[in-house]
Amino acid sequence: MPIEFDLVPMGTRVEANGDGARIDISASATRTFFCTLLISDQIEQESLDVSIFGSADGETWPGKPLLKLPQRFYRGETRAVLELALRPEVKFIRARWDLNRWGRVAPERMFVFGVRLAEVPAMPLRLPAEKVSAG
């Protein structure tokens, strides 16, 4: 049965850069995930960058992300696919978010968002259909 989880719980309010909790993905059968970033609130003149990092042990996190979602400025939904089939060493993942504000006055940076991942189920193996001769 495909697994689903929140990498960042929906409705999380952030005012500074940060990291989400580590999630164990070793039980995933396909190691392919459909990612949904949902921004439900924000202020003007700021951006949100969300990346997903992988780790073999859940303690050491390399500096390069497995997936970097497109930079966002406004409310809405962004989707992407995280493919880890060729990265068998990755047993844990976590999100990292970076906020940027270029406005000169208050308020401070703020986004309300969440990141949900759903494992893509395995596709059934289909053999090519035999050619039917027209006659």
N, C-alpha and C positions, 0 to 999 in steps of 0.2 A: 504494500500500500504506500503510495507517495506520501512524503512528509511535507508539512508546512510549518512555518515558524516566522515570528517577527524578529528580524535582526535589530531593528529599533522599534519598540512598541509604538503603535499608532497613537497619535496625540501627544508625543513627547515634545515638551517645550525646552528649547536650548537657547542659551544666551552667550555661549562661548564654544570654542572648538572642543571636540571630545571624541571619545571612543565608546562604542557599545560593548555589551557583554560578549564573551566568546561563546560560540555555538558549536557543538560537536556534530559534524556531518558524516561521521564514519559509517553510520547506518544507511546512508543513501545508496540506493541500488544503481541509479543512472548517473549520479554526480553532475546533473544538469539542472539548473534552477531558473525559474522565471521570477525576476525581481520587479517589484513595484514600489516606487518611491511616491508617497502621497504627501504633498504639502497642503496643510489645511489653514495655515495662518502665517503671515509675515508682515514686515513693515517695508516701506519704500527705501530705495537706495541701498540695497544689500543683496548679497548672493549667498547661495548654499552649494557647497561641493561635497558630494558623498562618494566615498570609495569603499571597496570591500577588500580586506586583506586576508591572507591565508597563513596558517601555521601548522607545522607537523606536530608540535607538542602542546600548543595552547599557551606557551610562555614566551617564545621567541617569535617576533613579528617582523618580517623583512620590510624594508623601506619602500618597496614597489608594490602597488596594489594589484590584485587579480583583475579587478574591474573598477573603472572610474565612470560613474554616471555623469551625464551632461550637466554642466553648471546650470543652476536654476535661480530665478529671480522672483517668481510669482507662484501663487497657489496653482495646484494642478497635479497631474499624475504623469510619471515618467516610467517607462518600462524598458527592461534590458534582460539579456540572457547571460547567466554565469555558467560557463562550461568548464568543469573540472575533471572530465574523463581522462585527460592526458596529464593530470597533476595528481597522481596517486598518493604522493607524500602529504598532501594537504588534508588534515583531519579536523581542523577547526577553522572557522571564519569569524570575522567581526567587522563592523562598520566603523568608519572614521568620518567625521564631518568637520568641515572648515567653514566658518562664517566670515564674510568680508562686508564691511560697511564703509561707504565713501561719503555719506552725509556728514556734515560738520557739526550738527547739533543733536541734542537728545531727540528721540530715545536711543538707547543702546541697541545692539544687534539682538534679533529675536526671530526664530522660526519655530513653527509647530509642525512636526512631520512624523513619518514612520516609514519603515522599510520592511516589506513582507516578501518572503521567499517561498515559492512552491516548487517542489521537485517535479520536473517534467517526467511523466511516466515513460517507460520503455516502449518503443514503437514495435509492433509485431513484424516479424520477418515475413516479407512477401516475395515469393518467387516470381520472376517475369512470366506473364501469361504467354501461353503458346500462341504462335501466329496462326490465325485462321485464314486458310486460303480461300479467296473469292473465286467462285467458279460457276 
